[in-house]
Amino acid sequence: QVQLVESGGGLVQPGGSLRLSCAVSGYRVSLTAMGWYRQAPGKQRELVASITSGGSTGYADFVKGRFTISRDNIKNTVYLQMNVLKPEDTAVYYCNQDWTVYGRRTYWGQGTQVTVSS
């Protein structure tokens, strides 16, 4: 049974930081290309960051240099460290398998809300 549980979101001021976590069950993150996604109101879901099974990372241009994706293979958890947050980063954040590798996903967790506002 696949389950994705995101946490760590909240309200933060511009320039602040948050660390998101995604606890995965049903498959091994160490063997899977994973991604963090976000969806802002009225916009389509977009891929923010990805990590391959080999540990290589990739980032969308709009977060490059500010966000860092990582994983803990023992905890089977994927993280997203977000620094220098901007109001435009406000969205619901989700983790899932990397859809550029596996195609569109049908199952999603509940996500975690990130709001950047003063």
C-alpha positions in Angstrom: 0.0 0.0 0.0 1.6 3.3 -1.1 1.3 6.1 1.2 2.8 9.6 1.1 2.6 11.9 4.1 3.9 15.4 3.7 4.5 17.7 6.7 6.5 20.7 7.8 4.6 23.5 6.0 3.4 26.7 7.7 3.3 30.4 7.6 6.7 32.1 7.2 7.8 35.7 6.4 9.6 36.5 3.2 13.3 35.5 3.4 12.5 32.8 5.9 13.1 29.0 5.8 11.1 25.8 6.1 12.0 22.2 5.9 9.4 19.8 4.4 9.3 16.1 5.0 7.6 13.3 3.1 7.3 9.9 4.8 6.9 7.3 2.1 5.6 3.8 2.5 5.0 1.1 -0.1 8.4 1.5 -1.9 12.0 2.4 -1.2 12.9 6.0 -1.9 16.5 4.8 -2.3 15.5 2.9 -5.4 13.1 5.5 -6.8 13.4 8.8 -8.5 11.4 11.2 -6.3 10.2 14.8 -6.7 8.7 17.6 -4.8 5.9 19.4 -6.5 3.7 22.4 -5.7 0.4 23.8 -6.7 -0.7 27.3 -6.2 -4.3 28.4 -6.3 -5.5 28.5 -9.9 -2.3 27.1 -11.3 -1.2 23.7 -12.4 0.9 21.4 -10.3 4.6 21.8 -11.1 7.8 19.9 -10.4 10.0 21.9 -8.1 12.9 19.5 -7.3 13.9 15.9 -8.0 16.4 13.3 -6.8 17.3 10.2 -8.7 17.9 6.8 -7.1 21.6 7.5 -7.5 21.3 10.7 -5.5 21.6 13.3 -8.3 19.4 16.3 -7.9 17.6 18.7 -10.2 15.7 22.0 -9.6 13.3 24.2 -11.4 15.0 27.5 -12.3 12.7 29.4 -10.0 14.0 27.6 -6.9 17.6 26.9 -7.9 20.0 28.1 -5.3 17.3 28.4 -2.6 15.8 24.9 -2.3 17.6 21.6 -1.6 16.1 18.1 -1.9 17.5 15.2 0.1 16.5 11.9 1.5 17.0 9.6 4.4 17.1 6.0 3.1 16.7 4.5 6.6 13.7 6.6 7.4 12.4 6.3 3.9 11.8 10.0 3.9 12.4 12.8 1.4 13.0 16.3 2.5 12.9 19.8 0.9 14.9 22.5 2.6 13.5 25.8 1.5 15.5 29.0 2.1 15.0 32.6 1.1 11.3 32.0 0.6 9.3 34.4 -1.5 5.6 35.2 -1.6 5.4 33.4 -5.0 6.5 30.2 -3.3 3.1 30.1 -1.6 1.4 26.8 -2.6 0.5 23.3 -1.4 3.6 21.2 -1.6 3.5 17.5 -2.5 6.1 14.7 -2.9 5.8 11.8 -5.3 7.7 9.7 -7.7 9.3 11.9 -10.4 6.8 12.2 -13.2 9.4 12.9 -15.8 10.7 9.4 -15.2 7.5 7.4 -14.4 4.8 9.5 -16.0 1.9 11.3 -14.5 0.9 10.1 -11.0 -2.6 9.1 -10.0 -2.1 8.9 -6.3 -1.1 11.9 -4.2 -0.8 12.6 -0.6 -2.6 15.4 1.2 0.2 17.8 0.7 1.4 20.5 3.1 0.5 24.2 2.8 3.3 26.7 2.6 2.4 30.4 3.0 4.9 33.1 2.6 3.6 36.4 3.8 4.5 39.3 6.0 
